[in-house]
Amino acid sequence: MIETRLKTRLKGALLGVMLAASAVAGAQDIGFSQFYANPLYLNPAFAGSMVAPRISLTYRAQWPGLVSAFTTVSASYDQYVPDLHGGIGAIVMTDRVGDHGALSTNMLGGMYAFRFQVSREVFVSAALQASVVNTNLRWDDYMRFPDQIDRELGFSYATGATPPDKLSQWTVDFNAGLLVFGRQWYAGVAAAHLTQPNMAFYSEDRVPMKFTVHAGGLINVAEERRRQSSLELGTPIISPNLVYQYQGGLHYFNYGVYLDWMPFLVGVWFRHGVENPDAFIFQVGVQQDYFKVGYSYDVTVSKLANATAGAHELTFGFILPVPEQKKKVRAIRCPSF
């Protein structure tokens, strides 16, 4: 029994060490599993891609099997504005690490995506995003270190670790993105942290740039493209996709395929690094004309599989009525989750 309690306390102490390390090392960005349910985070060039005003909400709990899970909440809004010849968008996100959010990162960003036509069937959207980011460390309340542990009493001693000079700091960040799309396909590139802002607490350690490449297509399974059958199911569409991301020397490859059979959508993805597999991602969702809800679960297959309990992600989307427009604008067709 004592051994079990000690192991639990050591896990908490290890978390404290991890948090302290993250304060002095360039951290990796948050990775969402439902890429297209959070489109502005994937690529700011998606701003205005639906033409109609769109609200996207995401909640992610990563590695709930650990003593303290990583939790992230994001919300975004975007729409196409004819007078600006492009889309505008805003995104807010909070990421909490450790017990009671011992380390938290909060971001508020705004973006503009200029759209233009290069041929009869091909369109391009180019975007720039500016954000303000706050990182906050709750040192006195929730930070724990190994030198505080007593084998019988638990965390009983004062730590010899020295807190940083500032426990909260603000930075400015910039992202850019490019999206090319036609009637049945789409592809894009995005770069985050263009100025590599310093977000470390102890010394200068700049956030590494993150590069994203994504592509996909839509394949109609049925010849008929209109609703049919007593169940009023839409035309079944298969959508293969690829998302590649690189940051700080780490490569992540994501391969996925969706089956979109309105109003239902299911998908499966596989994520891995250069040498090590990471997780299978299973997704399911329901969508109507103006509302959608999706759920995904990451089945970890790496060496952490027995300890993390994967990751849960829940998303909601709302499409508002399209404002009256003088000229019809094409919306990009891509997966919902």
Solvent accessible surface area in square Angstrom, and as a share of the most:
residue,aa,sasa,rsa
1,M,178,0.80
2,I,72,0.37
3,E,112,0.50
4,T,85,0.50
5,R,90,0.33
6,L,23,0.11
7,K,114,0.48
8,T,72,0.42
9,R,47,0.17
10,L,87,0.43
11,K,117,0.50
12,G,15,0.14
13,A,1,0.01
14,L,107,0.53
15,L,22,0.11
16,G,2,0.02
17,V,65,0.37
18,M,82,0.36
19,L,5,0.03
20,A,23,0.18
21,A,50,0.38
22,S,39,0.25
23,A,3,0.02
24,V,60,0.35
25,A,53,0.41
26,G,32,0.31
27,A,57,0.44
28,Q,73,0.33
29,D,40,0.21
30,I,37,0.19
31,G,39,0.38
32,F,9,0.04
33,S,0,0.00
34,Q,1,0.00
35,F,13,0.06
36,Y,5,0.02
37,A,1,0.01
38,N,4,0.02
39,P,4,0.02
40,L,2,0.01
41,Y,46,0.17
42,L,9,0.04
43,N,0,0.00
44,P,5,0.03
45,A,1,0.01
46,F,0,0.00
47,A,4,0.03
48,G,1,0.01
49,S,3,0.02
50,M,65,0.29
51,V,10,0.06
52,A,5,0.04
53,P,9,0.06
54,R,15,0.05
55,I,55,0.28
56,S,5,0.03
57,L,64,0.32
58,T,5,0.03
59,Y,99,0.38
60,R,7,0.03
61,A,13,0.10
62,Q,47,0.21
63,W,66,0.23
64,P,51,0.32
65,G,43,0.41
66,L,62,0.31
67,V,79,0.45
68,S,11,0.07
69,A,28,0.22
70,F,42,0.18
71,T,36,0.21
72,T,5,0.03
73,V,80,0.46
74,S,3,0.02
75,A,31,0.24
76,S,8,0.05
77,Y,78,0.30
78,D,2,0.01
79,Q,35,0.16
80,Y,19,0.07
81,V,32,0.19
82,P,58,0.36
83,D,127,0.66
84,L,85,0.42
85,H,113,0.50
86,G,0,0.00
87,G,1,0.01
88,I,64,0.32
89,G,10,0.09
90,A,46,0.36
91,I,4,0.02
92,V,72,0.41
93,M,17,0.08
94,T,43,0.25
95,D,23,0.12
96,R,97,0.35
97,V,20,0.12
98,G,7,0.07
99,D,66,0.34
100,H,103,0.46
101,G,3,0.03
102,A,0,0.00
103,L,21,0.10
104,S,11,0.07
105,T,40,0.23
106,N,52,0.27
107,M,25,0.11
108,L,103,0.51
109,G,4,0.03
110,G,35,0.33
111,M,12,0.06
112,Y,83,0.32
113,A,1,0.01
114,F,89,0.37
115,R,26,0.10
116,F,82,0.34
117,Q,102,0.46
118,V,84,0.48
119,S,53,0.34
120,R,204,0.74
121,E,66,0.29
122,V,38,0.22
123,F,26,0.11
124,V,14,0.08
125,S,5,0.03
126,A,39,0.30
127,A,10,0.08
128,L,105,0.52
129,Q,6,0.02
130,A,48,0.38
131,S,7,0.05
132,V,63,0.36
133,V,10,0.06
134,N,14,0.07
135,T,8,0.05
136,N,48,0.25
137,L,3,0.02
138,R,83,0.30
139,W,22,0.08
140,D,124,0.64
141,D,82,0.42
142,Y,59,0.22
143,M,7,0.03
144,R,83,0.30
145,F,17,0.07
146,P,71,0.44
147,D,78,0.40
148,Q,23,0.10
149,I,28,0.14
150,D,30,0.16
151,R,153,0.56
152,E,99,0.44
153,L,135,0.67
154,G,2,0.02
155,F,71,0.29
156,S,57,0.37
157,Y,114,0.43
158,A,96,0.74
159,T,39,0.23
160,G,67,0.64
161,A,38,0.29
162,T,100,0.58
163,P,61,0.39
164,P,12,0.08
165,D,151,0.78
166,K,127,0.54
167,L,64,0.32
168,S,51,0.33
169,Q,23,0.10
170,W,180,0.63
171,T,22,0.13
172,V,81,0.47
173,D,9,0.05
174,F,70,0.29
175,N,29,0.15
176,A,30,0.23
177,G,9,0.09
178,L,73,0.36
179,L,1,0.00
180,V,43,0.25
181,F,1,0.00
182,G,3,0.03
183,R,132,0.48
184,Q,53,0.24
185,W,104,0.37
186,Y,2,0.01
187,A,35,0.28
188,G,7,0.06
189,V,71,0.41
190,A,14,0.11
191,A,19,0.14
192,A,10,0.08
193,H,21,0.09
194,L,65,0.33
195,T,79,0.46
196,Q,70,0.31
197,P,10,0.07
198,N,46,0.23
199,M,39,0.17
200,A,9,0.07
201,F,23,0.09
202,Y,93,0.36
203,S,68,0.44
204,E,121,0.54
205,D,46,0.24
206,R,115,0.42
207,V,13,0.07
208,P,25,0.16
209,M,49,0.22
210,K,19,0.08
211,F,87,0.36
212,T,4,0.02
213,V,66,0.38
214,H,1,0.00
215,A,37,0.29
216,G,15,0.15
217,G,15,0.14
218,L,21,0.11
219,I,96,0.49
220,N,40,0.20
221,V,84,0.48
222,A,30,0.23
223,E,175,0.78
224,E,82,0.37
225,R,175,0.64
226,R,151,0.55
227,R,125,0.45
228,Q,78,0.35
229,S,77,0.50
230,S,115,0.74
231,L,134,0.67
232,E,116,0.52
233,L,31,0.16
234,G,8,0.08
235,T,20,0.12
236,P,20,0.13
237,I,22,0.11
238,I,67,0.34
239,S,3,0.02
240,P,60,0.38
241,N,11,0.06
242,L,69,0.34
243,V,0,0.00
244,Y,51,0.20
245,Q,32,0.14
246,Y,68,0.26
247,Q,8,0.04
248,G,43,0.42
249,G,45,0.43
250,L,85,0.42
251,H,62,0.28
252,Y,75,0.29
253,F,56,0.24
254,N,2,0.01
255,Y,100,0.38
256,G,10,0.10
257,V,59,0.34
258,Y,3,0.01
259,L,65,0.32
260,D,34,0.17
261,W,107,0.37
262,M,46,0.21
263,P,25,0.16
264,F,111,0.46
265,L,1,0.01
266,V,71,0.41
267,G,10,0.09
268,V,57,0.33
269,W,2,0.01
270,F,53,0.22
271,R,33,0.12
272,H,40,0.18
273,G,13,0.12
274,V,101,0.58
275,E,152,0.68
276,N,101,0.52
277,P,62,0.39
278,D,37,0.19
279,A,1,0.01
280,F,84,0.35
281,I,0,0.00
282,F,103,0.43
283,Q,8,0.04
284,V,77,0.44
285,G,4,0.04
286,V,60,0.35
287,Q,14,0.06
288,Q,106,0.47
289,D,102,0.53
290,Y,137,0.52
291,F,88,0.37
292,K,31,0.13
293,V,43,0.25
294,G,2,0.02
295,Y,83,0.32
296,S,0,0.00
297,Y,66,0.25
298,D,4,0.02
299,V,58,0.33
300,T,19,0.11
301,V,57,0.33
302,S,32,0.20
303,K,205,0.87
304,L,88,0.44
305,A,41,0.32
306,N,158,0.81
307,A,53,0.41
308,T,1,0.01
309,A,48,0.37
310,G,2,0.02
311,A,2,0.02
312,H,72,0.32
313,E,2,0.01
314,L,70,0.35
315,T,2,0.01
316,F,69,0.29
317,G,2,0.02
318,F,70,0.29
319,I,34,0.17
320,L,70,0.35
321,P,108,0.68
322,V,82,0.47
323,P,63,0.40
324,E,177,0.79
325,Q,45,0.20
326,K,216,0.91
327,K,161,0.68
328,K,192,0.81
329,V,30,0.17
330,R,56,0.20
331,A,39,0.30
332,I,5,0.02
333,R,101,0.37
334,C,32,0.19
335,P,8,0.05
336,S,22,0.14
337,F,1,0.00
